[in-house]
Amino acid sequence: MDFNPSDLQRMLLDSAERYLSERFTLEHRRSLRETPDGLDTDAWEKFAELGWLALAIPEDLGGLGGSMADVATLATALGYNCVSQPFTSTAVVAPIILAGADDVQTDLIEEIVGGSARIALAHDEIGDRYDYSEPRGTSLTGGGNGQVLNGQKMVVIDAPPATHLIVSANEGDELVLVLVPADAAGTEQSPYPLYDGTRAADIRFDGVEGGVVLARGHKARDLLTKALDHGRVAYAAQMVGSMEADLALCSSYLKERQQFGQPIGKFQALQHIMADMFVATHQARSILYFALSTIDASAEERARAISLARINISEAYQIVARQAIQLHGGYGITDEYDVSHHYRYQMVLEKLYGDAAFYERRLTSL
């Protein structure tokens, strides 16, 4: 795989760096906490206008047909600007399932491209701890138009701003993926913000009717695994971008902050810390490239590479984010400084779709 930026990637970076740096300032990110669902509606419309929501969607379905490397390029820019919007859920994870469904959801995919639809994956349940191989407690019963969805999902990322939910459930002994409107009768959400302001919700389904079965059995499991793996890479790219922002913020701060009549960046001990952060960040980007190089390989090879990448990036963020806080001293933990936001942002991203312990277990099972 060639990781020299393509024309599309250069265009993505140019538009993303210009727009995101202007829009997602520290003050603006803080203001989004006061909104009920954390969604920046104007920015989401701009994401659609710039083609970002169409990036991972095949051309024959109205998308741009971009590669996962293209997606990672954009995700890195989102991470650099600490953007907590439902991009990965809607534009990376959902299209894989919707495009691979038994009945391809063309109309809904068009709505994603246009920015009017946002999708959340409702999979985790009480006691799961990322155990994606277990049967679901949520059930789909009945047949034909009389199918009914019952159960409960926990920590559904990006559920509050979602228009639709893709729900994993058991139909007898068979795994099924079911598409339901987020406001369907019998659906009750308990929303809350995560540590970085990302919105999630616990959801109860009580006799929800009218769901569309997207896939069953092995096909459902394969689609779910593939979608989650692509989401894991996108979140990893956001972490890498956020770590690179930490480097820039700390470099600027060490040049500006004066102590004993000189910039603190002249102190060798702090230079050593910056060197460690630099190495960790660049190693994280390198292992991200490794994961991207296997994204179209066999499921086992892809799982191994992504697991290794997420473990290494998790370790790197511990070095970079924590040292960024330390280099800023007492200021680093305050809400008025960007580094505290990047610390919380990386901490949440590291837990989405599996933490380091999960990836270690996954590696041993391969």
Helices and strands as residue ranges (DSSP letters): H 7-23, H 26-31, G 32-34, H 41-49, G 52-54, G 59-61, H 68-80, H 87-87, I 88-93, H 94-99, H 106-114, E 119-122, E 139-141, G 144-146, E 148-157, E 164-171, E 174-181, E 187-193, E 199-209, E 212-216, H 217-256, E 258-259, E 262-263, G 264-266, H 268-293, H 299-327, G 329-333, H 338-351, H 356-365
